[in-house]
Amino acid sequence: MDNFLAVLAALIPSVGVGLLFWLAMRKIVRADRNERLALDRMDAEEREQADGAGR
């Protein structure tokens, strides 16, 4: 039982850092996706305005 607890205690920091890394990467990827969607919406609106003004 003591060996199991020692192994568990050794793995907890690595698992914690891995979890923090995963959460940070997830946040970055989602932010990038949302920014790209917002830029696409803005570009589409600008195109619509340019097409309307050119007529």
N, C-alpha and C positions, 0 to 999 in steps of 0.2 A: 504493500500500500504506500509505503514511503517513496518508493521509486516512481510510482504513478504520479504522486503529488509533485515530485521534483521535475518530472517530465512536463507535467501540466504547467507548472510555474515557469519553466523555460520557454514554453510555447506561447504563453499569453502575451508577452510583449510583441512578438512577431505577428501574431494574429491581430493585435490592436493596431499596429502600424499598417498592416495590410488593409484593414478595414478603413482606416483614415485615408489611405491612398486611394482606395476604391471610391470612397465618398467624394473626395476632391476631384477625381477625374470625371465622375458622373456629373458633378456640378458644372465643371468646365465644358463638357460636351453638350449638356443641356443649354447652357448659356450661349454657346456658339450656334446651336441649332435655332434658338429663339432669335438671336441677332440676325442670322441669315434670313429667317422668315420676315422679320421686320424690314430689312433692307429690300427684300423682294417686293413687299407690299408698297414701300415708298417708291421704288422704281416703277411699279405698275401705275401708281397714281400719277407720277410725273409724266409717264408716257401718255396716259389718258388726257392730261391737261395739255400736253404738247400737240396731240392729235386734234383736240378741240380748238386750240388756238390757231392751228395751221389751216383750218378750213375756211 
